[in-house]
Amino acid sequence: MAGRISLLMLTAGAAGAALIGNAMGLAAAEPAAPAGGAPSAPRSRLGVAIADDLGERDKAAVRRARALELREQAVRAANAIARLPSARRPRSPN
């Protein structure tokens, strides 16, 4: 039995090799996002698809906010016209 390597020693060797491999992988990895907070460019098709979906969602939110602002502006204008005396109200082109 003196010439055989124990299972514990083999496990320790495998763990050491994994540790070295992981350390090398982390050292070669891309640096974290810059301080400005901008993430790095997506590299996979899934990342690109997610970025596109987020962009579409943001554009839709901007469109909804603009439509709401225009509706509120129209309501304010209608209220302002309704408060005018009848002599100063604009006539409809009927």
C-alpha positions in Angstrom: 0.0 0.0 0.0 2.9 2.3 0.3 3.2 2.8 -3.5 -0.5 3.8 -4.0 -1.7 7.4 -3.9 -4.7 7.9 -1.6 -8.0 9.2 -2.8 -7.6 12.2 -0.5 -4.4 13.2 -2.2 -6.0 12.9 -5.6 -8.9 15.1 -4.5 -6.6 17.7 -3.1 -4.6 17.7 -6.4 -7.8 18.2 -8.4 -8.9 21.0 -6.1 -5.6 22.7 -6.5 -5.7 22.4 -10.3 -9.3 23.8 -10.2 -8.1 26.7 -8.0 -5.3 27.6 -10.4 -7.6 27.4 -13.4 -10.3 29.5 -11.8 -7.7 32.1 -10.8 -6.3 32.3 -14.3 -9.8 32.6 -15.7 -10.7 35.5 -13.4 -7.4 37.2 -14.2 -8.1 37.0 -18.0 -11.8 38.0 -17.6 -13.0 41.4 -18.8 -12.8 44.2 -16.2 -16.0 45.3 -14.5 -18.2 48.0 -15.9 -16.7 51.4 -16.0 -17.4 53.9 -13.2 -20.0 55.7 -15.3 -22.3 52.6 -15.0 -22.4 51.8 -18.7 -22.4 48.0 -19.1 -20.2 46.4 -21.7 -21.6 45.5 -25.0 -23.7 42.4 -25.1 -21.8 39.5 -26.7 -24.4 36.8 -27.2 -27.6 36.8 -29.2 -29.6 36.6 -26.0 -27.8 39.6 -24.6 -28.5 41.5 -27.8 -32.2 40.5 -27.8 -32.5 41.6 -24.1 -30.9 44.9 -24.9 -33.2 45.4 -27.9 -36.3 44.6 -25.8 -35.2 47.0 -23.1 -34.7 49.7 -25.7 -38.2 49.1 -27.1 -39.7 49.2 -23.6 -38.0 52.5 -23.0 -39.2 54.0 -26.3 -42.7 52.8 -25.6 -42.6 54.4 -22.1 -41.4 57.7 -23.7 -44.3 57.5 -26.2 -46.8 56.9 -23.5 -45.5 59.8 -21.4 -45.6 62.1 -24.4 -49.2 61.1 -25.2 -50.2 61.7 -21.6 -48.6 65.1 -21.6 -50.5 66.0 -24.8 -53.8 64.8 -23.4 -53.2 66.9 -20.2 -52.3 69.9 -22.4 -55.6 69.4 -24.3 -57.6 69.2 -21.1 -56.0 72.4 -19.8 -56.7 74.2 -23.0 -60.3 73.0 -23.0 -60.7 74.2 -19.4 -59.2 77.5 -20.2 -61.6 78.0 -23.2 -64.6 76.9 -21.0 -63.7 79.6 -18.5 -63.8 82.3 -21.1 -67.0 84.4 -21.3 -69.2 83.3 -24.1 -68.5 86.5 -26.1 -64.8 85.8 -26.2 -65.0 82.1 -27.0 -63.8 81.0 -30.4 -66.7 80.0 -32.7 -66.7 76.6 -34.3 -66.4 76.5 -38.1 -69.9 74.8 -38.5 
